[in-house]
Amino acid sequence: MMTLHTRPRFAALVAALAASAALAQQAPASRLDTRLTPAARNVVTVDRIVAVVNDDVITQNELAERTRLVLAQLQRAGGQLPPPDALQRQVLERMINDLVQVQLAKETGVKIDEATVEKTIQRIADDNNLSMTGFRQALERDGVRYSRFRDDMRNELLLARLREREVENAVVVTDAEIETELARSARERGGDTEYRLQHVLVMVPQQATPEQIDIRRRRALQALSELRKGTNFAEISATYSDAPDALKGGDLGWRAAGRLPTLFLDALEKIQPGEVSDILRSPNGFHIVKLLERRGKDKAPSLSQTHARHILIRTKEGASEADVRERLARLRARIAAGEDFAELARVHSEDGTAAKGGDLGWLSPGETVPEFERVLNGLADGALSQPVQTPFGWHVVQVLERRTEELSEERKKLAARQTVRARKADEAFQDWLRQTRDRAFVENRLDET
């Protein structure tokens, strides 16, 4: 359990901010004028504590910066925006939940090294076809400080690793659950029905009183009432939902039937695309789902595989990343000019496949690291990639051909296991997050005057 520790720096910060706020609110202007220099008379209080979370605080400036970022994202997505005060409260709730998890991660020794942060940001820049300089400039145009973006990215990686350790690694999938999932898939003609959904969750504390439950139920009913009047779902999500995706319109994307809880599936069978469900009650709280689209797969389950080859150059001590990338770029240029890929791989590649001309054989989804798989998925047959970095070093990749094969029984069982695990992990995370928040000391001061 996390406890509230009083540290001198924290106590001094609280005292200083409280004193300045009290001075600004209570002292008459004429009295202030007699005590301050002319230059200081123009100074106003621009920051205050809006939440205390265990032994840390969230300030008004931090909340305002995050709200501006979320507002920009919502504006780009289009649609009606929630009321400013409702959006600010939702953003603060997200910040509190994130801070609770970050604190737990640090207390329990979860760490993210600087190299991982750098690689992640570089990948995001690459995905947007931007250099790092261009990426920084794009952030600045959106009013986002690079230092803030970097800190947020580190925290996202930290939370992903915490979730993996605390939730996903603890999920157990039994043989009986796999057989049940296989039978369900078989009933659906060997394929799977998929649903594109939006979702609102009004969370209920684990040991809530009847009064608290009634308050949360009325909140869910208010959200449902506004949805049925035609209010934009993204606005309702941002205003009412406690789900992690609340500020992204509550969009769950496409989910296979096996990935959804039975509670959702039973409701989805009764509604048509464009309609919303009634209030659904689960141990975590009250849910509303909107069905956007439904689609089915009539084909038997199949596996897409890629035949590829690569040249790998590892980063060694004394060699910079830029040097390694430049060396690989020169090799790529030689291949593009007509030199034999396999021969260059035998001479230059620092991978065990060098003797085979860099041939990786047939690769199935999930068999390579995500950075490598993204490159494979984005290449046309015969195409050469640009130099790409993975945890193993720098690669040039070429796709030779692709094929689709019917899944073997073992792969069907593996796919069923992954589906069940993902569904159970989603449900377990919501429960874990609620319990973690309930154990934390949280004081929300946003509405204080």
C-alpha positions as CSV (number, residue, x, y, z in Angstrom):
1,M,0.0,0.0,0.0
2,M,1.2,3.5,-0.9
3,T,1.4,5.9,2.0
4,L,1.6,9.7,2.3
5,H,5.2,10.7,3.1
6,T,5.9,14.3,4.2
7,R,9.1,15.4,2.6
8,P,10.6,18.8,3.3
9,R,10.6,19.8,-0.4
10,F,7.0,18.8,-0.7
11,A,5.9,20.5,2.5
12,A,7.7,23.7,1.5
13,L,6.0,23.6,-2.0
14,V,2.6,23.2,-0.5
15,A,3.2,26.0,2.1
16,A,4.5,28.4,-0.5
17,L,1.7,27.8,-3.0
18,A,-0.9,28.0,-0.3
19,A,0.5,31.2,1.1
20,S,0.7,32.9,-2.3
21,A,-2.9,31.8,-3.1
22,A,-4.1,33.1,0.2
23,L,-2.3,36.4,-0.2
24,A,-3.7,36.9,-3.7
25,Q,-7.2,36.1,-2.5
26,Q,-7.4,37.9,0.8
27,A,-5.1,40.9,0.7
28,P,-6.7,44.2,-0.4
29,A,-5.2,45.7,-3.6
30,S,-4.2,48.9,-1.8
31,R,-2.3,47.0,0.9
32,L,-0.5,45.0,-1.7
33,D,0.5,48.2,-3.5
34,T,2.2,49.6,-0.4
35,R,4.2,46.4,0.2
36,L,5.4,45.5,-3.4
37,T,7.7,47.3,-5.7
38,P,6.2,48.8,-8.9
39,A,7.5,45.9,-11.0
40,A,6.2,43.3,-8.6
41,R,2.6,44.8,-8.5
42,N,2.1,43.3,-12.0
43,V,2.9,39.7,-10.7
44,V,-0.1,37.5,-10.3
45,T,-0.5,34.0,-9.0
46,V,-0.4,31.7,-12.1
47,D,-0.1,28.3,-10.5
48,R,-1.7,26.4,-7.7
49,I,-2.1,22.8,-6.6
50,V,-5.1,21.1,-8.2
51,A,-4.5,17.6,-6.8
52,V,-2.4,15.9,-4.2
53,V,-1.6,12.3,-5.1
54,N,0.2,10.4,-2.2
55,D,3.4,12.5,-1.8
56,D,3.2,14.3,-5.2
57,V,1.1,17.2,-6.5
58,I,-0.4,18.2,-9.9
59,T,-0.4,21.9,-10.5
60,Q,-2.8,24.1,-12.5
61,N,-0.1,24.8,-15.1
62,E,0.5,21.1,-15.6
63,L,-3.2,20.5,-16.0
64,A,-3.6,23.4,-18.4
65,E,-0.8,22.1,-20.6
66,R,-2.2,18.6,-20.7
67,T,-5.7,20.0,-21.4
68,R,-4.4,22.0,-24.4
69,L,-2.8,18.9,-25.8
70,V,-6.0,16.8,-25.4
71,L,-8.1,19.6,-26.9
72,A,-5.8,19.8,-29.9
73,Q,-6.2,16.0,-30.4
74,L,-10.0,16.2,-30.1
75,Q,-10.2,19.1,-32.6
76,R,-8.1,17.2,-35.1
77,A,-10.5,14.2,-34.7
78,G,-13.5,16.5,-35.4
79,G,-16.9,16.4,-33.8
80,Q,-18.3,18.4,-31.0
81,L,-16.1,19.3,-28.0
82,P,-17.2,18.7,-24.4
83,P,-17.7,21.7,-22.1
84,P,-14.3,23.1,-20.9
85,D,-14.9,22.4,-17.2
86,A,-16.0,18.8,-17.9
87,L,-12.9,18.3,-20.2
88,Q,-10.6,19.7,-17.5
89,R,-12.0,17.4,-14.8
90,Q,-11.6,14.4,-17.1
91,V,-8.0,15.3,-17.9
92,L,-7.2,15.7,-14.3
93,E,-8.7,12.3,-13.5
94,R,-6.5,10.8,-16.2
95,M,-3.4,12.6,-14.8
96,I,-4.3,11.3,-11.3
97,N,-4.6,7.7,-12.5
98,D,-1.4,8.0,-14.4
99,L,0.5,9.5,-11.5
100,V,-0.7,6.8,-9.1
101,Q,0.6,4.1,-11.5
102,V,3.9,6.0,-12.1
103,Q,4.5,6.2,-8.4
104,L,3.8,2.5,-7.9
105,A,6.1,1.7,-10.8
106,K,9.0,3.7,-9.2
107,E,8.3,2.3,-5.8
108,T,8.5,-1.2,-7.0
109,G,11.6,-0.8,-9.2
110,V,10.1,-0.6,-12.7
111,K,12.5,1.5,-14.9
112,I,12.8,2.7,-18.5
113,D,16.3,3.4,-19.7
114,E,17.1,6.5,-21.8
115,A,17.9,4.5,-24.9
116,T,14.4,2.9,-24.9
117,V,12.8,6.4,-24.7
118,E,15.1,7.7,-27.5
119,K,14.3,4.7,-29.8
120,T,10.6,5.1,-29.2
121,I,10.6,8.8,-30.0
122,Q,12.7,8.1,-33.1
123,R,10.2,5.5,-34.3
124,I,7.3,7.9,-33.8
125,A,9.2,10.5,-35.9
126,D,10.0,7.9,-38.5
127,D,6.4,6.8,-38.7
128,N,5.5,10.4,-39.5
129,N,8.3,10.7,-42.1
130,L,10.0,13.4,-40.0
131,S,13.6,14.0,-38.9
132,M,14.0,14.6,-35.1
133,T,14.4,18.3,-35.8
134,G,11.2,18.3,-37.9
135,F,9.5,16.3,-35.2
136,R,10.5,18.8,-32.5
137,Q,9.2,21.6,-34.7
138,A,5.9,19.9,-35.2
139,L,5.5,19.5,-31.5
140,E,6.2,23.2,-30.9
141,R,3.6,24.1,-33.5
142,D,1.1,22.2,-31.5
143,G,2.2,24.0,-28.4
144,V,3.9,20.9,-26.8
145,R,7.2,21.3,-25.2
146,Y,9.6,18.6,-26.3
147,S,10.7,18.0,-22.6
148,R,7.1,17.4,-21.7
149,F,6.5,15.1,-24.6
150,R,9.6,13.1,-23.6
151,D,8.5,12.8,-20.0
152,D,5.0,11.7,-21.1
153,M,6.5,9.1,-23.4
154,R,8.8,7.7,-20.6
155,N,5.7,7.5,-18.4
156,E,3.7,5.7,-21.1
157,L,6.5,3.1,-21.5
158,L,6.7,2.8,-17.7
159,L,2.9,2.2,-17.4
160,A,3.0,-0.4,-20.2
161,R,5.8,-2.3,-18.4
162,L,3.9,-2.0,-15.1
163,R,0.7,-3.3,-16.6
164,E,2.7,-6.2,-18.1
165,R,4.2,-7.1,-14.8
166,E,1.2,-6.5,-12.5
167,V,-1.6,-7.7,-14.7
168,E,-0.7,-9.5,-17.9
169,N,1.9,-11.8,-16.5
170,A,-0.6,-12.9,-13.8
171,V,-3.3,-13.9,-16.4
172,V,-3.7,-17.7,-16.5
173,V,-5.5,-19.3,-19.5
174,T,-6.8,-22.8,-18.9
175,D,-7.2,-25.6,-21.4
176,A,-10.9,-25.5,-20.8
177,E,-11.1,-21.8,-21.8
178,I,-9.1,-22.6,-24.9
179,E,-11.5,-25.3,-25.9
180,T,-14.5,-23.1,-25.2
181,E,-13.0,-20.4,-27.5
182,L,-12.3,-22.9,-30.2
183,A,-15.9,-24.1,-30.1
184,R,-17.2,-20.6,-30.2
185,S,-15.1,-19.8,-33.2
186,A,-16.2,-23.0,-35.0
187,R,-19.8,-22.1,-34.5
188,E,-19.1,-18.9,-36.4
189,R,-18.1,-20.9,-39.5
190,G,-14.4,-21.0,-38.6
191,G,-14.1,-17.3,-38.5
192,D,-15.0,-14.6,-36.1
193,T,-17.5,-11.8,-35.8
194,E,-15.9,-8.5,-35.3
195,Y,-17.5,-5.3,-33.7
196,R,-16.4,-1.7,-33.9
197,L,-17.4,-0.1,-30.7
198,Q,-17.4,3.0,-28.6
199,H,-17.6,2.6,-24.8
200,V,-18.4,4.6,-21.7
201,L,-17.4,3.3,-18.2
202,V,-18.6,5.0,-15.0
203,M,-16.4,3.3,-12.5
204,V,-17.6,2.3,-9.0
205,P,-15.1,2.0,-6.1
206,Q,-14.5,-1.5,-4.9
207,Q,-16.1,-1.1,-1.5
208,A,-18.7,1.6,-2.5
209,T,-21.6,2.4,-0.2
210,P,-25.2,2.1,-1.6
211,E,-25.2,5.9,-1.8
212,Q,-22.0,6.0,-3.9
213,I,-23.4,3.3,-6.2
214,D,-26.6,5.3,-6.7
215,I,-24.6,8.5,-7.5
216,R,-22.6,6.6,-10.1
217,R,-25.7,4.9,-11.6
218,R,-27.3,8.3,-12.0
219,R,-24.2,9.6,-13.7
220,A,-24.4,6.7,-16.2
221,L,-28.1,7.3,-16.8
222,Q,-27.4,11.0,-17.5
223,A,-24.8,9.9,-20.1
224,L,-27.2,7.5,-21.7
225,S,-30.0,10.1,-21.8
226,E,-27.8,12.6,-23.6
227,L,-26.6,9.9,-26.0
228,R,-30.2,9.0,-26.9
229,K,-30.9,12.7,-27.5
230,G,-28.2,12.6,-30.2
231,T,-25.3,14.1,-28.4
232,N,-21.9,13.2,-29.9
233,F,-20.5,10.0,-28.3
234,A,-17.0,11.5,-28.1
235,E,-18.3,14.4,-26.2
236,I,-20.2,12.1,-23.7
237,S,-17.1,9.9,-23.3
238,A,-14.9,12.9,-22.6
239,T,-17.4,14.2,-20.1
240,Y,-18.6,11.1,-18.2
241,S,-16.3,8.1,-18.8
242,D,-13.7,6.8,-16.4
243,A,-12.2,4.4,-19.0
244,P,-8.6,4.9,-20.1
245,D,-9.8,5.8,-23.7
246,A,-12.3,8.4,-22.5
247,L,-10.4,11.3,-24.1
248,K,-10.1,9.4,-27.3
249,G,-13.9,9.3,-27.9
250,G,-14.2,5.9,-26.1
251,D,-13.2,4.2,-29.3
252,L,-12.3,0.6,-28.8
253,G,-11.7,0.0,-32.5
254,W,-12.4,-3.4,-34.1
255,R,-12.7,-6.2,-31.5
256,A,-13.2,-9.8,-32.3
257,A,-16.1,-11.4,-30.4
258,G,-13.7,-13.5,-28.4
259,R,-12.0,-10.4,-27.1
260,L,-15.2,-9.0,-25.7
261,P,-16.8,-9.9,-22.3
262,T,-20.1,-11.8,-22.5
263,L,-21.8,-8.8,-20.9
264,F,-21.0,-6.8,-24.1
265,L,-21.8,-9.5,-26.5
266,D,-25.2,-10.2,-25.1
267,A,-26.0,-6.4,-25.4
268,L,-24.6,-6.2,-29.0
269,E,-26.9,-9.0,-30.2
270,K,-29.9,-6.8,-29.4
271,I,-28.8,-3.6,-31.2
272,Q,-28.0,-2.4,-34.7
273,P,-25.1,-0.3,-36.0
274,G,-25.6,3.3,-34.8
275,E,-27.5,2.3,-31.6
276,V,-26.4,2.3,-28.0
277,S,-27.0,-0.3,-25.4
278,D,-28.8,0.1,-22.1
279,I,-26.8,0.5,-18.9
280,L,-24.7,-2.6,-18.3
281,R,-23.5,-3.4,-14.8
282,S,-20.2,-5.2,-14.1
283,P,-18.0,-5.5,-11.0
284,N,-16.1,-2.4,-12.2
285,G,-19.1,-0.1,-12.7
286,F,-21.7,0.9,-15.3
287,H,-21.0,0.6,-19.0
288,I,-22.6,1.9,-22.2
289,V,-21.6,0.6,-25.6
290,K,-22.4,1.9,-29.0
291,L,-22.2,-0.4,-32.0
292,L,-20.6,1.4,-35.0
293,E,-20.1,-1.6,-37.3
294,R,-20.4,-5.3,-37.4
295,R,-18.6,-7.6,-39.8
296,G,-18.0,-11.3,-40.1
297,K,-15.2,-13.5,-41.6
298,D,-16.6,-16.4,-43.6
299,K,-13.2,-17.9,-44.5
300,A,-11.4,-20.5,-42.4
301,P,-8.8,-19.1,-40.1
302,S,-5.6,-18.5,-42.1
303,L,-2.1,-17.3,-41.4
304,S,-0.3,-14.7,-43.5
305,Q,3.5,-15.3,-43.8
306,T,6.3,-13.3,-45.3
307,H,9.5,-14.6,-46.8
308,A,12.2,-12.0,-46.2
309,R,15.9,-11.5,-45.9
310,H,18.0,-8.8,-44.2
311,I,21.5,-7.5,-43.6
312,L,22.2,-6.6,-39.9
313,I,25.0,-4.4,-38.6
314,R,25.3,-4.2,-34.8
315,T,26.3,-1.0,-33.0
316,K,29.7,-1.6,-31.4
317,E,31.5,0.4,-28.7
318,G,33.3,3.3,-30.4
319,A,30.9,3.4,-33.4
320,S,28.1,5.9,-33.4
321,E,24.5,5.1,-34.5
322,A,24.9,7.6,-37.3
323,D,28.1,5.8,-38.6
324,V,26.3,2.4,-38.5
325,R,23.3,3.8,-40.3
326,E,25.4,5.5,-43.0
327,R,27.3,2.2,-43.6
328,L,24.0,0.4,-44.0
329,A,22.7,3.1,-46.3
330,R,25.7,2.6,-48.6
331,L,25.0,-1.1,-48.8
332,R,21.4,-0.4,-49.6
333,A,22.5,1.9,-52.4
334,R,24.7,-0.8,-53.9
335,I,21.8,-3.3,-53.8
336,A,19.5,-0.8,-55.4
337,A,22.1,-0.3,-58.1
338,G,22.1,-4.0,-59.0
339,E,24.6,-5.7,-56.7
340,D,23.6,-9.1,-55.3
341,F,21.8,-8.9,-51.9
342,A,22.8,-12.4,-50.8
343,E,26.5,-11.8,-51.6
344,L,26.6,-8.5,-49.7
345,A,24.8,-10.2,-46.8
346,R,27.4,-13.0,-46.6
347,V,30.2,-10.5,-46.5
348,H,28.7,-7.7,-44.3
349,S,25.8,-9.0,-42.2
350,E,26.5,-9.7,-38.5
351,D,23.7,-12.1,-38.1
352,G,23.5,-15.9,-38.0
353,T,21.7,-15.8,-41.3
354,A,24.7,-14.3,-43.1
355,A,25.8,-17.7,-44.5
356,K,22.4,-18.1,-46.1
357,G,22.6,-14.7,-47.8
358,G,20.5,-13.1,-45.0
359,D,17.5,-15.4,-45.7
360,L,15.1,-15.4,-42.7
361,G,12.7,-18.0,-44.2
362,W,9.0,-17.7,-43.8
363,L,8.0,-15.4,-40.9
364,S,4.7,-15.4,-39.1
365,P,3.1,-12.5,-37.2
366,G,4.7,-12.1,-33.8
367,E,7.9,-14.0,-34.6
368,T,10.0,-10.8,-34.9
369,V,10.3,-7.7,-32.8
370,P,7.7,-5.0,-33.4
371,E,10.1,-2.6,-35.1
372,F,11.1,-5.3,-37.7
373,E,7.5,-6.5,-38.2
374,R,6.3,-3.0,-38.9
375,V,8.8,-2.7,-41.7
376,L,7.8,-6.1,-43.2
377,N,4.1,-5.1,-43.2
378,G,4.9,-1.9,-45.0
379,L,7.0,-3.3,-47.8
380,A,5.8,-4.4,-51.2
381,D,7.1,-7.7,-52.6
382,G,10.7,-7.2,-53.8
383,A,11.0,-3.8,-52.1
384,L,14.0,-2.7,-50.0
385,S,13.6,-0.9,-46.7
386,Q,15.5,2.1,-45.5
387,P,17.9,1.4,-42.7
388,V,15.8,0.5,-39.6
389,Q,16.8,0.1,-36.0
390,T,15.7,-2.7,-33.7
391,P,17.2,-3.8,-30.3
392,F,19.6,-6.0,-32.3
393,G,21.1,-3.2,-34.4
394,W,20.4,-1.7,-37.8
395,H,18.9,-3.6,-40.7
396,V,18.1,-3.4,-44.4
397,V,15.2,-5.7,-45.2
398,Q,13.8,-7.1,-48.4
399,V,10.5,-8.9,-48.8
400,L,10.8,-11.7,-51.3
401,E,7.2,-13.1,-51.3
402,R,4.1,-13.6,-49.3
403,R,1.7,-16.5,-48.8
404,T,-1.5,-17.3,-46.8
405,E,-1.9,-20.8,-45.3
406,E,-4.8,-22.4,-43.3
407,L,-4.0,-22.5,-39.7
408,S,-2.8,-25.8,-38.2
409,E,-4.6,-27.1,-35.1
410,E,-1.7,-26.0,-32.9
411,R,-1.8,-22.5,-34.4
412,K,-5.6,-22.4,-33.9
413,K,-5.1,-23.2,-30.2
414,L,-2.4,-20.6,-30.0
415,A,-4.7,-18.0,-31.5
416,A,-7.5,-19.0,-29.1
417,R,-5.1,-18.7,-26.2
418,Q,-4.0,-15.2,-27.3
419,T,-7.7,-14.1,-27.7
420,V,-8.7,-15.4,-24.2
421,R,-5.6,-13.9,-22.6
422,A,-6.2,-10.5,-24.2
423,R,-9.8,-10.5,-23.0
424,K,-8.9,-11.5,-19.5
425,A,-6.1,-9.0,-19.4
426,D,-8.4,-6.1,-20.4
427,E,-10.9,-7.1,-17.6
428,A,-8.1,-7.6,-15.0
429,F,-6.5,-4.3,-15.8
430,Q,-9.7,-2.4,-15.1
431,D,-10.1,-4.1,-11.8
432,W,-6.4,-3.6,-10.9
433,L,-6.5,0.1,-11.8
434,R,-9.6,0.6,-9.6
435,Q,-8.0,-1.1,-6.6
436,T,-4.7,0.8,-7.1
437,R,-6.5,4.1,-7.2
438,D,-8.6,3.2,-4.1
439,R,-5.5,2.5,-2.1
440,A,-3.9,5.8,-3.0
441,F,-4.3,9.0,-1.1
442,V,-5.9,11.5,-3.5
443,E,-7.1,15.0,-2.8
444,N,-8.8,16.7,-5.7
445,R,-8.7,20.5,-5.2
446,L,-9.7,21.6,-8.7
447,D,-13.1,23.0,-7.6
448,E,-11.7,24.8,-4.6
449,T,-11.9,28.6,-4.8
